[in-house]
C-alpha cells in the first residue's frame, strides 16, 4: 500500500490518509545564486500534518485502479490499512515510505514525518549576468514609464542642445568682436601704426659730461 500512496502523492502533490494525516509536496522554484554565479535547480519538500482531509475519493479510485478491484473494495482496503498503521504507530513502530521517509508517533502523541534525503535530478548551472547596453527595456522616470531607447535619445538631444548653445555663444562673441573692430577701423584710417600703441615719447638728450681740469 505504501508504494501506491507514494505514487499517488507524486502525481497529485498531496495525499490524505483517514485517521493518520496528510502529505503535501511543496515545490521551491529555481533560484538565482548571484554570489556564486549559478542557477539553483527547483526542489521538492514533503510535509506532513496530522489533520487529514475528509475527501479521499480520488485516492480510493487510484487504489482500485492499481489493484484492479472495485471502488467499495478499495475503500475497505484503505480503511483497514489505516487502522493497522494507527495501531503500529501507537505501539511505537514506524511506517516506511520509499523515497519519502518514515512516520513515527512521538511521546506527545503527534505523528511526525522523518524525511529521507531526496534525490535531485538537476544540478546547478552557471549563470553569469550579461548586460546588453543597446537592448531596450522599460524605465520608470518619476510617475511616467518609458523605454531605455527613448531615454538615450532624450539625453543625446539634451547633449546636442548644450553643444549647440556653446556654439551660439561663441558665434555671438565673434560677431561682437568683429563689430568692435569694424567700427574702430571705420572711425580711424587703417594703418599698421594704428594697430599699435599711439603714445609718443620724445627721447631725452644725454646728460652733460664734465671733464676734469
Secondary structure by P-SEA (a helix, b strand, c coil): caaaaaaaaaacccccccccbbbbbbbbcccccccccbbbcbbbbbbbbccccccaaaaaaaaaaaacccaaaaaaaaaaaaaaaaaaaaabbbbbbccbbbbbbccccbbbbbcccccccccbbbbbbbbbccbbbbbbcccccccaaaaaaaaaaaaaaaaaaaaaaaaaaaaaaaaaaaaaaaacccccccccccbbbbbbccccccccc
